[in-house]
Amino acid sequence: MKIRTRYAPSPTGRMHVGNLRTALYAYLIAKHEGGDFLLRIEDTDQGRLVEGAVELINETLADTGLVPDESPEKPGSCGPYVQSARVQAGIYRKYAEELVRRGQAYYCFCTKERLDSLKTTVNGEEILHYDKHCLALSPEEIREKLDAGVPYVIRQNNPAEGTTSFQDELYGEVTVENSELDDMVLMKSDGFPTYNFANVVDDHLMGITHVVRGNEYLSSSPKYNRLYTAFGWEIPKYIHCPLITDENHRKLSKRSGHSSFEDLLEQGFVAEAVVNFVALLGWSPEGNTEIMSLPELIESFDYHRISKSPAVFDMGKLRWMNGEYIKTMDFDAFYARALPYIRESLHRELDFRHIAELLKTRIEVFPDIPAQIDFLEAVPDYNAALFVNKKSKTDPANSLQLLMEVLPLLRAQEDFSNDALFELLSAFGKEKGYKTGFMMWPIRIALSGKQMTPAGATEIMELLGREESLRRIEAGIEKLKVKQA
């Protein structure tokens, strides 16, 4: 049997990291076995729809490489692939009324006021457990109300006693008391199906073999399975994924600032790194490999290795992983991404491509760039204590001496290329018996005013040019003279 999985988002905004993981795992499960991955748009909750959200879903799937085999834009034989279009085709009403005929569902005409009277408060949350009031209506009473146009919903008829069990691929057998299974609404009074009912009908009609979703749906699965059983349909395999938490072990929320794929792109992460990172939020491959391309993930993915424990969104790990992807990026692609950040920091005439070359192996995310290169625009107000370096054995006194010794050499030097400057200073250091670190540290501090830079002293001088380099070294000398006074 060919594996078929689906991603069935509601078009309500940006793609949450948890939803991206659901889509990714569904895609990997299908592709690992040579199966099909479908996209279905679940827009039955008309009040929550966001304009442009469907386009955003398509863009996100394209950016991540999770290309559906069937979708609204690429229909197969199971369409329509948008639930509102399936409503118009009468698909859900047909199956809901079939359940009514089988005694597995019933019409409910209760008013909002009556339903409100059934609500109870548990742990501060209002809970409605329907009392099957309308199940007792006679066929004549039902027909009379239908003919009179009384608003109604169709409810699932769940047993009040006994238990219902189902098999989850990760959690094993899960058993729920039937008394906990409310008679959930299948068809709403506006003629739209509920999320739960539409899911079951669509998954069956589209031949979905494996359903991937968050473990918050574990308690709902018995309701789904009773629907499958009521129709006599084969129940798909369920893979319920663990919760994703922030680093404080709280559920990852929109307030975290990095809860969606688009948030992460805007924060300078690359799509391939995000996909790789999200794959490891609850799943681990054999061995210690962490950097994996999408084809490598497809090859390695075994859903039985998904953990049941909550997955922690470790921003530090994502930053590291992103840095590894940036290092291997095509340079022109990197330069295109880096250029806006370089221009944001620098307004002087400098070699931006060369600056990008220096940055490529030194940043983890693109917004790191301004802080790395701002000194090229202007030297920050720095403390002379920066000239102290134990490893290089420098201090303000010998740094002053060193800068005063090299300044005449640099003034006489016409070729300010990196190679020529390095050759000049190396020869000088060899003559004086100075180690490279002892000589270069004070020069670099005077040029940059920073402890860490993406380039060495001679590279910085090449970028800045002769006049600006000399001016900064002279300013460093004056700062050290004041310190010594």
C-alpha positions in Angstrom: 0.0 0.0 0.0 1.4 3.4 -1.0 1.9 5.8 1.9 -0.1 9.0 1.7 0.3 11.8 4.2 -1.1 15.3 4.3 -0.5 18.8 5.7 -3.8 20.4 6.4 -3.3 23.9 7.8 -5.9 26.6 8.5 -5.1 29.8 6.6 -4.9 32.0 9.8 -1.5 33.6 9.5 2.2 32.7 9.7 3.3 29.1 9.9 4.1 28.3 13.6 7.2 26.2 14.2 4.9 23.3 15.4 2.9 23.4 12.2 6.1 23.4 10.2 7.3 20.4 12.0 4.0 18.6 11.4 4.3 19.4 7.7 8.0 18.3 7.6 7.4 15.0 9.4 4.4 14.2 7.2 6.6 15.0 4.1 9.5 12.9 5.4 7.3 9.9 6.3 5.8 9.9 2.8 9.0 10.5 0.9 11.1 8.0 2.9 8.8 5.3 1.5 8.3 6.8 -1.9 4.8 7.9 -1.1 2.7 11.1 -1.7 2.5 14.3 0.4 -0.7 16.3 0.0 -1.7 19.9 0.9 -5.3 20.5 2.0 -6.5 23.9 3.1 -8.9 23.7 6.0 -10.9 26.9 5.9 -14.1 25.7 7.7 -13.6 28.3 10.5 -14.5 31.2 8.4 -14.2 33.7 11.3 -10.4 33.1 11.7 -9.4 33.3 8.0 -6.6 35.8 7.3 -6.3 37.4 3.8 -3.1 36.2 2.0 -2.6 33.3 4.4 -3.0 30.7 1.7 -0.4 32.3 -0.4 1.9 32.4 2.6 1.4 28.7 3.2 2.4 28.0 -0.4 5.4 30.3 -0.2 6.5 28.6 3.0 6.3 25.1 1.6 8.2 26.3 -1.5 10.9 27.9 0.6 11.4 24.8 2.8 11.3 22.4 -0.2 8.2 20.6 1.1 6.6 20.5 -2.3 3.2 18.7 -2.3 2.4 16.0 -4.8 -1.3 17.1 -4.7 -2.7 20.5 -3.7 -5.2 23.2 -4.7 -2.6 24.4 -7.3 -1.7 20.8 -8.3 -4.9 18.8 -8.1 -5.0 15.0 -8.3 -8.1 12.7 -8.3 -9.2 13.6 -4.7 -10.2 17.2 -5.0 -11.3 19.8 -4.2 -8.3 20.4 -1.9 -10.0 23.4 -0.2 -12.6 22.5 2.4 -14.9 25.4 1.6 -15.1 24.1 -1.9 -15.9 20.6 -0.5 -18.7 22.2 1.5 -20.2 23.6 -1.6 -20.0 20.2 -3.2 -22.1 18.8 -0.4 -19.5 16.3 0.7 -19.7 16.7 4.4 -23.5 17.0 4.7 -23.8 13.8 2.7 -21.6 11.9 5.2 -23.1 13.5 8.3 -26.6 12.6 7.2 -25.4 9.0 6.5 -24.3 8.9 10.2 -27.7 10.1 11.3 -29.3 7.3 9.3 -27.0 4.8 11.0 -27.8 6.1 14.4 -24.3 7.3 14.9 -25.2 11.0 14.9 -28.3 13.1 15.5 -29.9 16.5 14.9 -29.5 18.9 17.8 -31.8 22.0 18.0 -30.8 23.3 21.4 -30.5 27.1 21.7 -27.5 28.9 22.8 -29.2 29.7 26.1 -29.8 26.1 26.8 -26.2 25.1 25.9 -24.9 27.9 28.1 -26.9 26.4 31.0 -25.0 23.1 30.6 -21.6 24.7 31.0 -19.5 24.1 34.1 -16.2 25.6 35.2 -13.2 23.3 35.7 -9.9 24.9 36.8 -11.1 28.3 35.6 -12.1 27.0 32.2 -15.7 26.7 31.0 -16.6 23.2 29.8 -19.7 22.1 27.9 -20.6 18.5 28.1 -23.8 17.9 26.1 -26.5 15.9 27.8 -27.9 14.1 24.7 -31.2 16.0 25.1 -32.1 16.0 21.4 -31.2 12.3 20.9 -34.6 11.6 22.5 -36.6 13.6 19.9 -39.0 11.5 17.8 -38.7 11.3 14.0 -41.9 13.4 13.8 -40.5 16.1 16.1 -37.3 16.2 14.1 -39.2 16.5 10.8 -41.4 19.2 12.2 -38.4 21.3 13.3 -36.6 20.8 10.1 -39.6 21.8 8.1 -40.0 24.9 10.3 -36.4 25.9 9.6 -35.3 25.7 13.2 -31.5 26.1 13.3 -29.7 22.9 14.2 -26.3 21.1 14.3 -25.5 17.5 13.8 -23.8 15.8 16.8 -21.9 12.6 17.0 -23.6 10.0 19.1 -21.0 8.6 21.4 -21.6 6.0 24.1 -21.8 7.2 27.7 -20.4 4.0 29.2 -17.4 1.8 28.7 -14.1 2.7 27.1 -12.6 3.4 23.7 -9.0 2.4 22.8 -6.8 3.2 19.9 -3.2 2.5 18.8 -0.7 5.3 18.4 2.5 4.6 16.6 4.5 6.3 19.4 2.4 6.1 22.5 1.1 2.6 22.0 -2.4 1.7 23.1 -4.4 4.7 24.5 -7.7 4.1 26.3 -10.2 6.8 27.2 -13.4 6.5 29.2 -16.4 7.0 27.0 -17.9 9.3 29.6 -15.2 11.8 28.7 -16.2 11.7 25.0 -18.6 14.6 24.5 -21.1 14.3 21.6 -19.1 16.7 19.5 -20.7 18.8 16.8 -20.0 17.4 13.3 -22.0 19.9 11.2 -22.5 23.5 12.4 -25.6 25.5 12.0 -24.0 27.6 9.2 -23.7 24.4 7.1 -19.9 24.1 7.6 -18.4 21.0 9.1 -16.3 21.2 12.3 -12.6 20.7 12.1 -12.7 17.2 13.6 -15.4 15.9 11.3 -14.0 17.3 8.1 -10.6 15.9 9.0 -11.9 12.3 9.2 -14.0 12.5 6.0 -11.3 14.2 4.0 -8.5 11.9 5.2 -10.5 8.9 4.2 -11.6 10.2 0.8 -8.0 11.3 0.1 -6.6 7.9 1.1 -4.4 9.2 3.9 -2.5 6.4 5.5 -0.5 8.2 8.2 -1.8 11.2 10.2 0.8 13.4 11.8 -0.2 15.9 14.5 0.6 17.3 17.9 0.0 15.2 21.0 -2.6 17.7 22.2 -4.9 15.7 19.9 -4.3 12.4 21.6 -7.5 12.8 23.7 -9.6 13.6 20.5 -8.4 10.5 18.6 -11.1 8.2 20.1 -13.8 10.4 18.7 -12.1 10.3 15.3 -11.8 6.5 15.5 -15.5 6.1 16.4 -16.3 8.0 13.2 -14.1 5.7 11.1 -15.7 2.7 12.7 -19.2 4.0 12.2 -18.6 4.4 8.5 -16.7 1.0 8.3 -13.6 2.8 7.1 -10.0 1.8 7.8 -8.3 3.8 10.6 -5.1 5.5 9.6 -1.9 5.2 11.6 -1.4 8.1 14.1 1.9 9.8 14.9 1.4 12.2 17.7 4.4 14.5 18.1 5.7 15.9 21.4 5.1 19.5 22.6 7.6 22.1 21.6 8.7 24.4 24.5 10.9 27.4 24.9 14.1 27.3 26.9 12.1 27.9 30.1 10.0 24.7 29.3 6.9 26.8 28.5 4.8 26.1 25.4 6.4 28.0 22.5 4.0 30.9 21.9 3.8 33.8 19.5 5.1 36.1 22.2 8.5 34.3 22.0 9.3 36.3 18.9 10.6 33.2 17.0 7.6 31.0 16.9 7.0 31.1 13.2 9.0 30.3 10.1 8.6 33.8 8.8 9.8 35.2 12.2 13.0 33.2 11.8 13.7 34.3 8.3 13.2 37.9 9.3 15.8 37.3 12.1 18.4 36.3 9.6 18.1 32.5 9.6 18.3 30.6 6.3 15.4 28.2 5.3 17.6 25.1 5.0 18.9 25.6 8.6 15.5 26.1 10.0 14.2 22.9 8.3 17.2 20.9 9.6 16.7 22.3 13.1 12.9 21.7 13.2 13.5 18.1 12.1 15.5 17.6 15.3 12.7 19.0 17.5 11.6 15.6 18.8 13.4 13.3 16.4 16.9 12.0 16.3 18.7 10.1 13.6 21.0 7.1 14.2 24.5 8.3 15.0 25.5 11.8 16.0 24.8 13.6 12.7 23.1 17.0 13.1 23.7 18.9 9.9 21.4 17.2 7.3 20.1 18.4 4.0 16.5 17.6 3.1 17.5 14.7 0.9 19.5 13.3 3.8 16.6 13.7 6.1 14.4 11.8 3.7 16.9 9.0 3.6 17.3 8.8 7.4 13.8 9.6 8.7 12.2 6.8 10.8 9.2 8.1 12.6 9.6 5.4 15.3 12.6 7.5 16.6 10.3 10.5 17.4 10.5 11.1 21.2 7.5 11.4 23.5 9.3 14.0 25.7 8.8 17.7 25.0 11.3 19.2 22.6 13.1 22.4 23.6 13.6 25.2 21.1 17.2 25.9 21.8 18.0 29.2 20.1 21.7 28.8 20.7 21.7 25.5 18.8 19.7 27.1 15.9 22.2 30.0 15.7 25.1 27.5 15.6 23.4 25.4 12.9 22.6 28.5 10.9 26.2 29.6 11.0 27.3 26.2 9.6 24.8 26.6 6.7 26.1 30.1 6.0 29.6 28.9 5.8 28.7 26.5 3.0 26.4 29.0 1.1 27.2 29.9 -2.5 29.1 33.2 -2.1 26.8 35.2 -4.5 23.7 34.0 -2.6 25.4 35.0 0.7 26.4 38.4 -0.6 22.9 39.1 -1.8 21.6 38.4 1.7 24.5 40.2 3.5 24.6 43.4 1.4 21.6 45.1 3.0 23.1 44.7 6.5 26.5 45.9 5.2 24.9 49.0 3.7 23.0 49.6 6.9 26.3 50.0 8.8 28.7 51.5 6.2 28.3 54.7 4.2 31.9 55.1 3.3 33.4 53.9 0.0 34.6 50.5 0.9 35.0 47.1 -0.9 31.7 45.5 0.2 32.4 42.2 -1.5 35.6 41.8 0.3 33.9 42.7 3.6 31.3 40.0 2.8 34.1 37.5 2.2 35.5 38.2 5.7 32.1 37.9 7.3 31.0 34.6 5.7 32.7 32.3 8.2 32.3 34.6 11.2 28.5 35.2 11.6 25.7 32.9 12.7 22.8 35.1 11.5 22.8 38.0 9.1 21.8 40.6 11.7 25.1 39.9 13.4 26.8 41.8 10.6 26.3 45.5 11.7 28.0 44.8 15.1 30.9 43.1 13.4 31.7 45.9 11.0 30.5 49.1 12.5 34.1 50.1 13.4 34.8 50.4 9.7 32.5 53.4 9.6 33.9 55.0 12.7 36.1 53.9 15.6 34.0 53.6 18.8 35.0 55.4 22.0 37.1 52.7 23.5 39.1 52.3 26.7 42.9 52.1 26.5 42.6 49.0 28.6 41.8 47.1 25.4 45.5 47.3 24.6 46.1 44.8 27.4 46.4 41.2 26.1 48.0 38.6 28.3 48.5 36.1 25.4 50.2 38.7 23.2 51.9 40.2 26.3 50.8 43.7 25.4 49.9 46.6 27.7 49.4 50.3 27.3 53.1 51.1 27.7 54.6 48.7 25.2 51.6 49.2 22.8 52.4 52.9 22.7 56.0 52.1 21.9 55.1 49.6 19.2 52.6 52.0 17.5 55.2 54.8 17.5 57.8 52.5 15.9 55.5 51.3 13.1 53.9 54.6 12.3 56.9 55.9 10.3 57.1 52.6 8.4 53.4 52.9 7.5 53.7 56.5 6.5 56.4 55.5 4.1 54.4 52.6 2.7 52.6 53.3 -0.6 51.2 49.8 -1.2 48.4 49.3 1.4 47.3 45.9 0.2 47.1 43.2 2.8 50.0 41.1 1.5 52.3 44.1 1.2 51.5 45.4 4.7 51.9 41.9 6.2 55.3 41.5 4.5 56.4 44.9 5.8 55.3 44.3 9.4 56.6 40.7 9.4 60.1 41.9 8.3 60.0 44.7 10.9 59.0 42.2 13.6 61.7 39.8 12.7 64.2 42.5 12.8 63.1 43.7 16.3 62.4 40.2 17.6 58.7 40.9 18.1 56.2 38.0 17.9 53.3 38.6 15.4 50.6 38.8 18.2 52.7 41.4 20.1 52.9 43.5 17.1 49.4 43.1 15.5 47.3 43.4 18.6 48.0 47.1 19.3 47.6 48.0 15.6 44.3 46.2 15.4 43.0 47.9 18.6 44.0 51.3 17.3 42.3 50.6 13.9 39.1 49.2 15.3 38.6 50.1 19.0 37.2 46.6 19.4 38.5 43.4 21.0 37.0 41.1 18.3 37.0 41.9 14.6 36.3 39.8 11.5 39.7 40.7 10.0 43.3 41.1 11.1 45.2 44.3 11.3 46.6 44.3 7.8 43.2 43.3 6.3 41.6 46.2 8.1 44.2 48.6 6.8 43.6 47.4 3.3 39.9 48.0 3.7 40.3 51.4 5.3 43.0 52.7 3.0 46.2 54.5 3.8 45.0 57.9 5.0 42.2 56.5 7.3 44.5 53.8 8.7 47.3 56.3 9.6 44.7 58.7 11.1 43.4 55.9 13.4 46.9 54.8 14.5 47.8 58.4 15.3 44.6 58.7 17.4 45.5 55.5 19.2 48.9 56.9 20.0 47.3 60.0 21.5 44.9 57.9 23.6 47.8 55.9 25.0 49.8 59.1 25.7 46.9 60.4 27.8 46.8 57.1 29.6 50.5 57.3 30.4 50.4 60.9 31.5 
